[in-house]
Structures are given as structure tokens and as C-alpha cells.
């Protein structure tokens, strides 16, 4: 017997169905949804510093607390542009709930983020970290420090190089001196003048006067050799003073750096890692430094210098100012291991769990490419002598002071070997004639010994090993999960605002996932 097919059943669907009571947004959002947790956490902090930035009077403004919550929730969900946030406020029910159905446009959001929130964001960030410290989620006793380079929102083809400016000024002065020397050869002995510039100084006004004096002298010359010089100096009179002024302005912007981008003067050209094969390319960028504990960002900073070693003192001073105390232990990789940094940490009462750049090479089993460098020679700190590769004592012959580029003074001793000419290792140990002299810093050797001793203990090894699972995953989250590989705002102020929002969103996410909402859905 043939069965009659059943008619499919569907739930009623009528877009024009009238409701007796309008639906409430409150009922549509689950109790453990991230938007509720963000709202609850941000309600616990003070916004006084943000309110103080409003002068009062005039037309009413959007409540800054609402704007902070909207922007923080947007960054939590990888929504960064003001236009995307504006669209979400009109289309996304969670944004509607946290904004109270208010819909500020993208200009309002952008102005608030740039002009109001940027100046007070660090204070809000610190309040959230202090909240975590109160709940024993984070501790600043042990901080893990690391840095990464992030590309700036700048044109990579508009680079100004400091070395190029120096070279051009040297060439300019050399050409001027050549013409000056030619004129002096043509004049009488009693009328000769010294070249008016010192080796390192060039002033636009003095340059202009000198060129005018040269041109007057060349104008009276009928020598064939002077014709190309006349053309050159006529052109120099038009271009060189203006060019020198431009060089001086560029050197002020450089402020000791080697480069900057014309579209973002505070960005420095750095080697950026482009792919897994470690291919690198020079691009304008900033050095982002963060200090973490339990994979939560405790402090952050943005620096124009590409090397990590110079950023450590500023990061520690920032932490001391923000929390009123110093960490007990600072854990960082060999990029921070310098005598200056070890001295700074010791004076601050901080135990340095930081490797130095020769630490791994001095301990590996493979033979070193240069086994007789100064760093490999044994130094006896008690009796004050160095042992050469043949086991002979190298005695102290004199002392001196080295001044680093940043102004750090390093006390060094010079130790001299004996009978190097008759030594069988003369060719590979000492490349110069005579007895070898090595430069050794007693302070640096003692610091290295202290690091070696600490890292050989179980506590030191465990503490340093944790660095890889504490601070480095945070950079992975920022770059890969949140997609922050290139800043969208320009200038250090804008970059600090942007990374501050990213850091705060990262901490909020850690609260939601690991602590405040362990049962939150996977999209948290």
C-alpha cells in the first residue's frame, strides 16, 4: 500500500506580526555575554581625569563613559576604525545595548579618541591593572619585558637619513674649500686668508658671506680654470644656503636618530620581519615595549629607537611612577643585557634575570668562530688579572673611562700580556705586533658572574623559561589575532593612544576568558 507523503511543518513566519509589548534588548543579551562583563568592569573605575577635559557650558556632549565603553568593546572585537564603530552602533545589538541606543557618528568617535581619551587612557589602563592586582590575578613582583617593531602609518619611500645629511654637508664644505684654496693660490702672500669654517660647523649666514666673497674674487679672474668654478659658485649662491637651512631643520627632527619618515616625523626606519623565513625590509616604525605578568600587560611604551637595550630604564621608571613601586625581578632576553641596564636595575633594587649577548655562545658545545676574543678570556676579579689562552697572567697596566653614546661612563682596565712574540698562538690570538692588550670592565664581569650564578639555579632557570610563555604570546595575540601589524594613527601621541586601547582590550579579554567569565561562550 502506497503511503501518503506528509506535509512539512514550519514555524509561523510573519514579518508584519504586531507585538502586544515591544521586545527588550535587555532580554536578547545572555547574562554571561562579554558586553555585560565589559560594561560591569568599566563601571568600577573612575573617569574624573576624563571629565576634567571638558570645559563645561555650550551644547551638551555625549557621555564620555558611554564612548569609552563603546570604543573598548569595539577594540575587544577587532573593530578599530571610527566608521566601522559607527556602523556597528546602528546594526549590532550589543553595541546598541552598551551605548544605550545612542549613535554618535564617526567624526565624534574619532575626535573623542584623539583629543579626549588619548590624554587620559594610561590612567584608565592603570586602574584596570590595579583592579587585577587587588584580586591577586596579576603581580608586579615578577615582570617580563620584551619589545617588537610595528610599522608606522607612513610612506616608506619618504625617508630622510641622518648619515646622508652629514655626507652632503661634508661634500659641500669640501667643494667650498677647493674653490677657496684655488683663490688663495692666485692672491699675494700677504693677502691670504684662512678657510673661515671649522671642520664640523656650517652656518647659513656665514656660508652665504663666504660664497659672496668668493664670487667677487672670481668675477675679476680671467683665468680659463676659473670659468667652471664661476658657474659652480653662482649655483651654490642660489642653492646652498637654502639647502643648509633644510639640513638644520631635518637634524632637529632627527634628534640623534639616524632616520625619519617625512609623513611621520617621529617614526624611525627599522628592519621589519616580513615572513617566517626572517626576510627583512627597512620600513618606518615604532618599537613597542610591554611588561607582562600572567600574560596580562602591566605597562607599555612606544620608542623611536630600534634596539631594546635603550628602552629598559624608561620602562622601569614608568612602572615606578604608575604603581609607586618597583618589581622584585625583571625577566628579559639578551637584547636588554648591557652593563648600563644591569647597573640601573641594581641601583633600583631589582634582581635582573636577563641574559647577555655572549651567554649562549660561551656555553654551547660547538667551537667558537673567534675563540680568543676578550669576552672568552678568564678574569680573576679577586686578584685583578686576566688569563691569556696559554694560561699566562695578563697584568693591569692602566685604567681609563669609556663614555657610551647615551652618556653612560664605563670604568675599564687595560691588561697586558707577556712574551706574545714567542707564543705559538700569536697568529690567531694577537693579530698585531707586540704584546696583546685587552680592555676589561670589572663591573661588567662581576655583573655577568651574578647572572651566571642566578641562571644556574632551579629558580632562575624556571623564571627565565617562563618568559617564553608569558610575554611572547601577548605579541602573538596583538599581531596575529588582533591584526595590529601597522598602526592607523600617526605620531607618537596617536600611536600611544592606539596601543593603549589594544593593551586595555587585551587585558579585558583575559579577564573575560580566564577569570571573570570562565563559562562565557567561545566568541568571548
Order of alpha helices (4+ residues) and beta strands (2+ residues): alpha-alpha-alpha-alpha-alpha-alpha-alpha-alpha-beta-beta-alpha-alpha-alpha-beta-beta-beta-beta-alpha-beta-alpha-beta-beta-beta-beta-beta-alpha-beta-alpha-alpha-alpha-alpha-alpha
